Amino acid sequence: EAAKDDSGLATTTLESTIMKIGSLLQVGFGEAGAQIIGQCMSAEEGGLDLMVKGKKVIAVMAICDIKQFDEITLCLQEEVMVFCNKVAKIVHTCTHMWKGTAHRNFGDSFLLTWVPPDNIEAVKAVALGPSSSDQMRRCCDYALFTFVKCLAEVRRAKDLGVYASNPKIMRDFKRSDYRVEICVGLHLGWTIEGAIGSDLKVDASFVSPHLRTSARLMRATGTYGVPLLLSGAFLDLLCPKARERCRKIDTVRFVAQDGTTEPDTIFAFDFNDSSHAAPPEHVVGEVVAPVEMPKEAILDKGVEMMFVMDQDVVHAQEGITQEFHVAWRAAFQDYSLGRWERARTTLADVDHIRPGGDGPARALLAFLDGQGPKPPPGWSGCRDLVDMKYP
């Protein structure tokens, strides 16, 4: 009888251990990564077969970066891991809540993706184009909403707000108004997912030039003074109410160090500098409903209503008036059509209309300051934007 009890206890302990190991692997590889690695497992022997072809998918790819991370690392030293994980918790929580998947972290930046959950829809998006899949469209809506939430949650997080009064940061930054900020580049395109490595080390990876576009958009947020940039391919699949909250800010050719170019139209989701408090019962990433409307009513009406009634969306664009948008469209048309002398005036007017100034208007003015009074021959409204990070 005692032997039976010992045997049962050993079995229970073994099962518990296996479950813990499985959970750790799931966390280590991520949800999508665990599936990718699982596809490389040999059914007969249980070994790892890395000589397996990757899988082509259409995905929303986001690169999210913690701003001024190098400076923060110098200030916080060993404490920087705690700092980074506090931001990661918000980004991963919001991503998971709105049907995305978190992948590898690169110190200060995170890779997040959205892929149609139904395999038939995923195959359809590859075969017929992303616009053929309703689930792919919903992925785009959720991805944009995710990062509106991330930006709002990071700004109001109390455990991140304390870094403004951190003695090391105040000493090295020589300022008392430091605020943790993130910036994001969102793009839609194809990628090859699969396992890369050896029997000594393996990673679930995504290989695609479209990932580079996401990274370039993320870095361009600094040029345009905005936290969130979108590609034209991504914007095209957004629902109408989400598109209404974005504006076209430039058409560029991303120029790499080797001289190659990659044209794209850039859109911004405008954010003001304020921080909006959430209700006491709020859960990170959830819809913030107005007082007169329950959260469930917004969710029942679908994603378009989220971009109309969610209070994080609404407060993010407070102060960005219709007058501003009309002035911007006129100024951007002057710039695009080559009326540069007039554009210098109209862009300056746009900058004065928006409280605190307008980053995209200043970026175009800075470009025009380095040019002559008239555009070069053959001007088509598209300029070169040098990206020094990747070849």
C-alpha positions as CSV (number, residue, x, y, z in Angstrom):
1,E,0.0,0.0,0.0
2,A,2.8,2.4,0.9
3,A,4.6,1.6,-2.4
4,K,1.4,2.4,-4.3
5,D,1.1,5.8,-2.5
6,D,4.8,6.5,-3.2
7,S,4.3,5.6,-6.9
8,G,1.2,7.9,-7.1
9,L,3.0,10.8,-5.5
10,A,6.0,10.3,-7.9
11,T,3.6,10.4,-10.9
12,T,1.9,13.5,-9.7
13,T,5.3,15.2,-9.0
14,L,6.5,14.2,-12.5
15,E,3.3,15.5,-14.2
16,S,3.6,18.8,-12.2
17,T,7.2,19.2,-13.3
18,I,6.4,18.5,-16.9
19,M,3.6,21.1,-16.8
20,K,6.0,23.7,-15.3
21,I,8.6,23.0,-17.9
22,G,6.0,23.3,-20.6
23,S,4.8,26.6,-19.2
24,L,8.3,28.0,-19.0
25,L,8.9,27.0,-22.7
26,Q,5.7,28.7,-23.7
27,V,6.8,31.9,-21.9
28,G,10.3,31.6,-23.4
29,F,9.2,31.1,-27.0
30,G,5.9,32.9,-26.9
31,E,2.6,31.5,-28.2
32,A,3.5,31.7,-31.9
33,G,7.1,30.7,-31.2
34,A,6.0,27.5,-29.4
35,Q,3.9,26.5,-32.4
36,I,6.9,27.2,-34.8
37,I,9.2,25.1,-32.6
38,G,6.6,22.4,-32.3
39,Q,6.4,22.1,-36.1
40,C,10.1,21.3,-36.1
41,M,9.8,18.4,-33.6
42,S,10.3,15.0,-35.1
43,A,7.1,12.9,-34.6
44,E,9.1,9.6,-34.5
45,E,12.0,10.5,-32.2
46,G,10.9,13.7,-30.5
47,G,14.1,15.4,-31.7
48,L,14.5,18.8,-33.3
49,D,14.6,18.9,-37.1
50,L,15.7,22.4,-38.2
51,M,15.8,21.5,-41.9
52,V,12.1,22.4,-42.2
53,K,10.9,25.0,-44.6
54,G,9.4,28.2,-43.1
55,K,5.8,29.3,-43.6
56,K,4.8,32.5,-45.5
57,V,2.2,34.6,-43.7
58,I,0.7,38.0,-44.1
59,A,1.0,39.8,-40.8
60,V,0.8,43.2,-39.1
61,M,4.3,43.8,-37.8
62,A,5.0,46.3,-35.0
63,I,8.3,47.4,-33.6
64,C,7.8,49.2,-30.2
65,D,10.8,51.0,-28.7
66,I,11.5,52.5,-25.3
67,K,12.7,56.1,-25.9
68,Q,16.1,57.2,-24.5
69,F,16.8,53.6,-23.4
70,D,20.6,53.9,-23.6
71,E,20.6,57.0,-21.3
72,I,18.3,55.2,-18.9
73,T,20.5,52.1,-18.9
74,L,23.5,54.3,-18.0
75,C,21.5,55.8,-15.1
76,L,19.9,52.8,-13.7
77,Q,22.6,50.1,-14.4
78,E,21.3,46.8,-12.8
79,E,17.9,48.3,-12.1
80,V,17.3,48.8,-15.8
81,M,16.0,45.2,-16.1
82,V,13.1,46.0,-13.6
83,F,12.4,49.2,-15.6
84,C,12.3,47.3,-18.9
85,N,10.1,44.6,-17.6
86,K,7.5,47.1,-16.3
87,V,7.2,48.5,-19.8
88,A,7.2,45.0,-21.3
89,K,4.3,43.9,-19.0
90,I,2.1,46.8,-20.3
91,V,3.0,46.2,-24.0
92,H,2.6,42.4,-23.8
93,T,-0.6,42.6,-21.8
94,C,-2.3,45.1,-24.3
95,T,-1.0,43.0,-27.3
96,H,-2.4,39.8,-25.9
97,M,-5.7,41.4,-24.9
98,W,-6.3,42.6,-28.5
99,K,-5.4,39.3,-30.2
100,G,-1.7,40.0,-31.0
101,T,1.4,38.0,-30.2
102,A,4.6,39.1,-28.5
103,H,7.8,37.8,-29.9
104,R,11.5,38.5,-29.2
105,N,12.6,41.5,-27.1
106,F,15.7,43.3,-28.3
107,G,16.6,45.1,-25.0
108,D,14.8,48.4,-25.6
109,S,12.4,47.2,-28.4
110,F,9.7,44.6,-28.8
111,L,8.4,42.7,-31.9
112,L,4.7,42.2,-32.0
113,T,2.6,40.6,-34.7
114,W,-1.1,40.0,-35.7
115,V,-2.0,37.1,-38.0
116,P,-5.5,35.9,-38.8
117,P,-6.4,33.3,-36.2
118,D,-8.2,31.1,-38.7
119,N,-5.8,29.2,-40.9
120,I,-8.2,29.4,-43.9
121,E,-8.2,33.2,-43.6
122,A,-4.4,33.2,-43.2
123,V,-4.0,31.2,-46.4
124,K,-6.5,33.4,-48.2
125,A,-4.6,36.6,-47.2
126,V,-1.4,35.1,-48.8
127,A,-3.1,33.8,-51.9
128,L,-5.5,36.7,-52.7
129,G,-4.0,39.6,-50.8
130,P,-4.6,40.9,-47.3
131,S,-7.6,43.0,-48.3
132,S,-9.5,39.7,-49.2
133,S,-9.5,38.7,-45.5
134,D,-11.9,40.2,-43.0
135,Q,-9.8,38.8,-40.2
136,M,-6.8,40.6,-41.6
137,R,-8.6,43.9,-41.5
138,R,-9.6,43.2,-37.9
139,C,-6.0,42.5,-37.1
140,C,-5.0,46.0,-38.3
141,D,-7.8,47.6,-36.2
142,Y,-6.7,45.7,-33.1
143,A,-3.0,46.5,-33.7
144,L,-3.7,50.2,-33.9
145,F,-6.0,50.1,-30.9
146,T,-3.4,48.1,-29.0
147,F,-0.8,50.8,-29.3
148,V,-3.2,53.6,-28.4
149,K,-3.7,51.7,-25.2
150,C,0.0,51.0,-24.7
151,L,0.8,54.7,-25.0
152,A,-1.9,55.7,-22.6
153,E,-1.1,53.0,-20.1
154,V,2.6,53.8,-20.1
155,R,1.9,57.4,-19.4
156,R,-0.5,56.8,-16.5
157,A,1.4,53.8,-14.9
158,K,2.3,54.9,-11.4
159,D,5.2,52.4,-11.1
160,L,6.7,54.1,-14.2
161,G,5.8,57.6,-13.1
162,V,8.1,57.3,-10.1
163,Y,11.1,57.3,-12.4
164,A,10.6,61.1,-12.8
165,S,11.8,61.5,-9.3
166,N,14.5,58.8,-9.4
167,P,17.7,60.4,-8.0
168,K,19.9,58.8,-10.7
169,I,17.8,60.0,-13.5
170,M,17.4,63.5,-12.1
171,R,21.2,63.7,-11.7
172,D,22.1,62.5,-15.1
173,F,19.3,64.0,-17.1
174,K,19.5,67.2,-15.2
175,R,15.7,67.5,-15.3
176,S,12.7,66.7,-13.0
177,D,10.1,66.2,-15.8
178,Y,11.3,62.9,-17.3
179,R,8.5,60.7,-18.5
180,V,8.7,57.1,-19.8
181,E,7.8,57.2,-23.5
182,I,7.5,54.5,-26.2
183,C,7.4,54.9,-30.0
184,V,5.9,52.5,-32.5
185,G,6.1,51.7,-36.2
186,L,3.2,49.7,-37.7
187,H,3.3,48.0,-41.1
188,L,1.5,45.2,-43.0
189,G,3.3,42.7,-45.2
190,W,4.5,39.2,-45.7
191,T,7.0,37.4,-43.5
192,I,8.5,33.9,-43.4
193,E,8.1,32.3,-39.9
194,G,10.2,29.4,-38.9
195,A,13.0,28.2,-36.6
196,I,16.5,29.4,-37.0
197,G,19.5,28.0,-35.2
198,S,21.2,24.7,-34.4
199,D,20.9,21.9,-31.9
200,L,22.8,24.2,-29.5
201,K,20.5,27.2,-29.7
202,V,17.3,27.8,-31.6
203,D,14.9,30.8,-32.0
204,A,11.5,31.1,-33.5
205,S,12.1,33.8,-36.1
206,F,10.5,36.0,-38.7
207,V,12.4,36.9,-41.8
208,S,11.1,39.6,-44.1
209,P,12.1,43.0,-45.6
210,H,8.8,44.2,-44.2
211,L,10.1,43.9,-40.7
212,R,12.8,46.5,-41.7
213,T,10.0,48.8,-42.8
214,S,8.4,48.6,-39.4
215,A,11.7,49.4,-37.8
216,R,12.3,52.3,-40.1
217,L,8.9,53.7,-39.3
218,M,9.6,53.4,-35.6
219,R,12.9,55.3,-35.9
220,A,11.2,57.9,-38.0
221,T,8.9,58.8,-35.1
222,G,11.9,60.9,-33.8
223,T,12.1,62.8,-37.1
224,Y,8.4,63.7,-37.1
225,G,8.0,64.2,-33.4
226,V,5.1,61.7,-33.0
227,P,4.9,58.4,-31.1
228,L,3.1,56.3,-33.6
229,L,3.7,56.0,-37.4
230,L,1.8,53.8,-39.9
231,S,2.6,52.6,-43.4
232,G,0.1,53.2,-46.3
233,A,-0.3,49.4,-46.6
234,F,-1.4,49.2,-43.0
235,L,-3.7,52.2,-43.1
236,D,-5.5,50.9,-46.2
237,L,-7.0,48.0,-44.2
238,L,-8.2,50.1,-41.2
239,C,-11.9,50.6,-40.5
240,P,-13.2,54.0,-41.5
241,K,-13.4,55.4,-38.0
242,A,-9.8,54.4,-37.3
243,R,-8.6,56.0,-40.6
244,E,-10.4,59.2,-39.7
245,R,-8.1,59.6,-36.7
246,C,-4.9,59.3,-38.8
247,R,-3.3,61.8,-41.2
248,K,-0.9,61.6,-44.1
249,I,2.3,63.4,-43.1
250,D,4.8,62.5,-45.9
251,T,5.8,60.4,-48.8
252,V,9.4,59.2,-48.6
253,R,12.0,56.9,-50.0
254,F,13.8,55.3,-47.1
255,V,17.5,55.4,-48.1
256,A,19.7,52.8,-46.6
257,Q,23.5,53.1,-46.1
258,D,24.1,51.1,-49.3
259,G,22.0,53.6,-51.3
260,T,18.9,51.4,-51.9
261,T,15.5,53.1,-51.5
262,E,12.1,51.9,-50.3
263,P,9.2,54.3,-51.1
264,D,6.3,54.5,-48.7
265,T,3.5,56.9,-47.6
266,I,3.6,57.7,-43.9
267,F,0.6,58.3,-41.7
268,A,0.5,59.4,-38.1
269,F,-2.0,58.8,-35.3
270,D,-1.8,62.1,-33.4
271,F,-1.3,62.2,-29.7
272,N,-1.3,65.2,-27.4
273,D,1.1,65.4,-24.5
274,S,-1.5,64.8,-21.7
275,S,-2.0,61.8,-19.5
276,H,-5.6,60.6,-18.9
277,A,-6.5,58.8,-15.6
278,A,-8.5,55.6,-15.8
279,P,-11.3,54.5,-13.5
280,P,-10.3,52.8,-10.3
281,E,-11.5,49.4,-11.5
282,H,-9.7,49.6,-14.8
283,V,-7.7,46.7,-16.1
284,V,-4.6,47.4,-18.2
285,G,-5.5,47.4,-21.9
286,E,-9.2,47.4,-21.6
287,V,-11.6,49.8,-23.2
288,V,-12.2,53.0,-21.1
289,A,-15.8,53.9,-21.5
290,P,-17.4,57.3,-20.9
291,V,-19.4,57.7,-17.7
292,E,-22.7,57.6,-19.6
293,M,-22.0,54.4,-21.5
294,P,-21.0,50.9,-20.2
295,K,-17.9,49.3,-21.6
296,E,-20.0,46.3,-22.8
297,A,-22.1,48.5,-25.0
298,I,-19.0,49.8,-26.8
299,L,-17.6,46.2,-27.3
300,D,-21.0,45.0,-28.6
301,K,-21.0,47.7,-31.3
302,G,-17.6,46.5,-32.6
303,V,-14.2,48.0,-33.3
304,E,-15.4,51.1,-35.0
305,M,-17.2,52.2,-31.9
306,M,-14.0,51.7,-29.9
307,F,-12.3,54.3,-32.0
308,V,-15.2,56.7,-31.4
309,M,-16.0,56.2,-27.7
310,D,-12.9,54.8,-26.0
311,Q,-11.7,57.6,-23.7
312,D,-8.0,56.9,-24.2
313,V,-8.6,57.5,-28.0
314,V,-10.7,60.6,-27.4
315,H,-8.3,62.2,-24.9
316,A,-5.3,61.4,-27.0
317,Q,-6.6,63.8,-29.7
318,E,-8.1,66.5,-27.5
319,G,-7.0,69.9,-28.8
320,I,-6.4,68.6,-32.3
321,T,-9.2,70.6,-33.9
322,Q,-10.9,70.7,-37.3
323,E,-9.2,74.0,-38.0
324,F,-5.9,72.3,-37.5
325,H,-6.7,69.5,-39.9
326,V,-8.0,71.9,-42.6
327,A,-4.8,74.0,-42.3
328,W,-2.6,70.8,-42.4
329,R,-4.2,69.5,-45.6
330,A,-3.7,72.9,-47.3
331,A,-0.1,73.1,-46.1
332,F,0.7,69.5,-47.1
333,Q,-0.8,70.1,-50.5
334,D,1.5,73.2,-51.0
335,Y,4.5,71.0,-50.0
336,S,3.5,68.0,-52.2
337,L,2.7,70.1,-55.3
338,G,6.0,72.0,-55.1
339,R,4.6,75.4,-53.9
340,W,7.5,75.6,-51.4
341,E,7.6,79.3,-50.8
342,R,3.9,79.2,-49.8
343,A,4.4,75.9,-48.0
344,R,6.9,77.5,-45.6
345,T,4.2,80.0,-44.5
346,T,1.3,77.5,-44.3
347,L,3.4,74.9,-42.4
348,A,4.5,77.5,-39.9
349,D,0.8,78.5,-39.5
350,V,0.0,74.8,-38.8
351,D,2.7,74.7,-36.2
352,H,1.3,77.7,-34.4
353,I,-2.3,76.4,-34.4
354,R,-1.6,73.2,-32.5
355,P,-0.8,73.8,-28.8
356,G,2.8,72.9,-28.2
357,G,3.6,72.8,-31.9
358,D,3.3,70.1,-34.5
359,G,6.1,67.6,-35.1
360,P,5.3,66.7,-38.7
361,A,5.0,70.4,-39.7
362,R,8.4,71.1,-38.1
363,A,9.9,68.1,-39.9
364,L,8.8,69.3,-43.3
365,L,9.9,72.9,-42.5
366,A,13.4,71.5,-41.5
367,F,13.5,69.7,-44.8
368,L,12.6,72.8,-46.8
369,D,15.1,74.9,-44.9
370,G,17.8,72.7,-46.4
371,Q,16.4,73.1,-49.9
372,G,16.2,76.0,-52.4
373,P,13.2,78.2,-52.9
374,K,11.8,75.8,-55.5
375,P,11.7,72.0,-55.7
376,P,14.2,70.1,-57.8
377,P,13.3,69.1,-61.4
378,G,11.0,66.1,-61.4
379,W,9.7,66.7,-57.9
380,S,6.8,64.3,-57.3
381,G,6.1,65.0,-53.7
382,C,8.4,62.2,-52.5
383,R,11.7,62.9,-50.7
384,D,14.6,60.8,-49.5
385,L,14.7,60.0,-45.8
386,V,18.0,58.5,-44.7
387,D,17.9,55.6,-42.3
388,M,21.3,55.0,-40.7
389,K,20.5,51.9,-38.7
390,Y,20.1,49.2,-41.3
391,P,21.7,48.7,-44.8
